[in-house]
Amino acid sequence: MDLTIGLVGCGRWGINHLRTLMSLRSIGRLGRVVVCDIDSTKLDALEADATYPSLTQMLEDEQLDGLAIVTPPDTHVALARQGLAHNLPLLVEKPLALDHESAVDFLTSLPNESVLVVGYILRHHHGIKRLLATDVQGALGDLLSVRYDRQTVRARPPDARPISTLGVHALDLIAWLMGQTLTSGEVVTKRETDDDAAVRLVFPSGQEGVFDVAWSAPEERRFLHLEGALGRAILDFGSGLISLETGQGTKTIQSAGHEALVEEWHHFLDHITTTTQHVFPSVERLLDQSEWLNAHSAKDSV
């Protein structure tokens, strides 16, 4: 496809996006990949079709088909508005905004034909897709609880908070998988320090959502635990292995597929030519998460 995609931001995660985009270009999914960053020293050694010191210049010089924003969170909304002013489909990393008012104003004023994908990458993980398959869902029965465990040895990035940076993936999965709104749940327990956080939510249905996240941990841990009326499952995000326990015993399922970031980009590219609004996750889900974070942690974000 002869598409030109612009990438804004070349930090640690931005480089992962660039690597994915260049891979997609190599198989013909894209035509050109152009990049901008306000730190010109980051641009010198990049593999890209063109580089720019600002989004403004990139928008002036390029005919973009889509724009990815992978910059510090406090810049997301302003950069996204620049993209929308050029009628561009947007892929914006989470968090979308650093305060609830900005999130509400942005999301409720999207043009009818907007394409906006926010980077909740775990929705695209092949392990999650396998858990949602009919056979696994049947073995689990009605979902009773979701527990997300994410520990990383990496140090906390500057200005990041454990809930708004690591925990938002858990909040998204809990609400989505259970079919609940976060704001309908009661926060039974909540602990947060600079480097870690743990939260337990109980919904009117009796379902529970729990997460425990941390930076500077002794080891990497990325697990999702689902408990149903008939069985339970544990997904290791790193290996893609699912341990499924039912009354008939325990079996191991190996999920397989592209990396989640690759799948996220395929999802975005599949929708950039749509003539109707496409927001993923939905505007309602994004607003619900924003409202929950605004109520339960003043420094946290969408």
N, C-alpha and C positions, 0 to 999 in steps of 0.2 A: 504493500500500500504506500502511496506517495504522500505520506503525512509528515508534517513538521511539528515536533513537540518541543515546547520550551520548558526548561527546568530552572527554577529559581532557588538557589541555595546549594552550596557544595560542602556542607559540614559532613559529619560522620554518616548520618542517614541519607543525606543528599547524594553522597558518593555511591551508596547502595542503589539508589534510584537510577543514577547515571549508568552504573554497570548493567542494570536490568534493561534500561532503554537501549543501550548499545547492543546488547544481546538480541533484543527484539528487532533492531535494525538489521542485524546480520542475517536474520531469517526472512527478511522482507516484510515484517509487520509494520515497519516505519520507513520513511524516506530519509528524514534528517532529524538530528537531535542538537538543539542549541541550548546554551547554558549561560546564566548570569549569576554573578556574586559581587557584592560590594567590596570584598577583599580580593584585589586583583592578583595577589600572590597565589591564591588558590586556583586561578584560571590557567596559569602557565603550562602546567603539566597534564592538563585534562585531555582525554580523548573525546572530542566532540566536533561537530561540523562547524560550529562558530561559538565564540564566547563574547560576553558583553559585561560591562561594569555596572549596568543598571537594567532594571526591568523596562523602564521608560525607553531606553535606547533599543532594547531588543524588540519591543512592540512596534517601534517606528521602522526598524529595518527588516523585520521578518514578517512573513505571512503565516502565522501560526494556526494550527488546527486544534491545539489543546495546550494547556498550561498546568504544570505541577509546581506547587508551592511547598518547599521543604526548608523553611527558615525558622528563626525563633518565633514562638507562638504569639508574642505581642505584635508581630508584623503581619500575621495571616490575613486578617480582615481587610486591612488597607490594600495589600497586594491583590487579594481576591477581587476587590472592587475595581482595581485597575484592569484585571482580566475580564471582568463582566462588562466593563465599558467598551471592550473590543469584542463582545459577544463570544467569548471563548469558553469552551468546556473546561472545568476546573477539577484538578485532583489536589486536595489540600490535606497536609498532614494534620493529625490530631496533636494537640487540642485545636479546635476551630477558632476559639476566642478565649481571651483571658478573663472575661467577665460576662455575666449573664445578660446585661443590657445590650452589649455588642452582639452577642450571639442571637438574641431575639430580633434585634433590628436587622441584622444581616439576613437571617433565615426567613423572616416574614416579608422581606422585600425582594426576594429573588424573582427575576422575570419568569414568566410562564414557561419559556423554552429553555430554562437553565439546565445545565448538566453540572452537578456537584457531587463528587465522590470524596468522602472524608476517610482518612487512612486508618480505619479499623481493620487492620491487616488479618487478624485472626479469623474473621468471617470467611476468609479465602483459603484458610489452611485445609489441606486435604484430610487431616485428621478430624476436623470439625465436620466436613462434608460426609465423612464415613460414619460418624456418630449419628448423623441425621438420616442415614439410610434406613429403609423400612425394616430390615432384619434386626438392626441394633435397637431401633426405637421399640419394636415389638418385644424384644428381650428385656428392655428396661421397664416398660409399662409407663404409667403416668409419672412424670418427673416431679420428684419431691424436693431435691436440693441440688444446687450447683456450687462447687467450691473451686476457686482458682488460686493457684500457688505459683508465684513468680519471684524467684530470688536470683539476683545477678551479682557477679563479682565486680562489675564495673562500679566506679565511683559515681556519686550523684552529679549530674550535669549542673552547671551554674543556674540558679533561679528555678530549678525543677522541684516539684513536690511529688511525694510518692503516690498519692491518690490521683492527681491530675495527669501524671505522666505514665505511671505503671498501672495504677488501679482502674483507669478508664476502660482498659481492655476488658477487665473483669466485669465492670458495671454494664458494659455493652453486651457481653455474652450472657450475663445473668438475666437481664431484662428480655433480651431477644429469645433465648432458649426457653424461658419460662412463660413467655407471652404476657409479661407483666410490665407495668410502668414503675420505674424506680421510686417515684414520688408517692406511690401507694404503699410502699413498704415502710415498716418501722425499723429504725436503726437501734438494734438491741445492744450491740457493743461497737465501739469505735476507738481505735488507738492509732495515733499518728505522731511520729517524730520526724526529724529532718530526713532520715534515711529509710524509714519503714512505716508501714501502715497495715492495720487489720480491721476489717469491718464485717459485721454480721447483720443481715437484713432478714426480717420476717414479713411475709406478705399476708394479706387477709385470707388468702386461700390456704394458709398454713405452710406454703413452700418457703424454703430458706435459700438465701444467697450469701456466700461467704467468700472473702478473699484475704490473702496475706501476701504482701509484696515488699521487696526490700532491695536496696543497693548495698554494695560493700559486704555482700554475704560470703561465707566461706566456700560456697560452690554454686554452680548454675543449676537452677531448678525451674522447670516450666511444665506444670501439670494442670489438668482439668479433671475434676472428679464429679461424676453425675450419679445420683442415687435415685432410682425409680421404685415404683411399688413392687416390681418383679425382679429387679436386678440392679447391679451397679457397674459403672465403667470408669476407667482411669485412662486418660490420654496423656502420653508423653509427647509434648510438642516437638522436642528435639529429634527423637527417633521416629515419630509417627506411629509408635506401637500403642495399641489399645488393649487393655486387659478387661475382659467382659466376664463378670461373675453372675451366674443365675443359679436357680435351684438344681440345674443339671450339671453344675460344675463351673470351672473357669477355663476360658479359652483366650488365646492371644490373636489379635487381628493386626496385620500390618497394613496401615494406610499408605497410599502412594499417590504421587502427583507432582506437579511443578511446585517450586517454592511459592510461598504465599504472596510475596511481593510481585512475582511474575503473574500470578493469577489476578492480583488486584489490578495490574496494568492491563491485562486482557479484558477484564470487566470494564475498565474505563474506556479503552479503545473501542469496545463493542458498542458503546453508547454515545460516542461523541458526535455521531451524525443523526441522532434522534431529533425529531421535530417537536417532541413533547418534553415536559420537565422530567428530569431524572435526578433524584437526590438519594444518596445511599451513604449511611443508613437514612431512613426517612426523616423528613423535617420534624415529625412528631417525636421520633426517638431522640433526635439531637436536642430538641427543646426540653424533653423530659430529663435527659442527663444533665443539661445545663442548669435546670432548676434544682435538681438534687444536689449538685455540687455547690451551687450558690447557697443553699440552705445549710449544708453540713460542713463546709470548709471555705472560709472567706478567701483563702489564697488559691483555691483550686479552680479548675477551668473546664471548658467544654472539650 
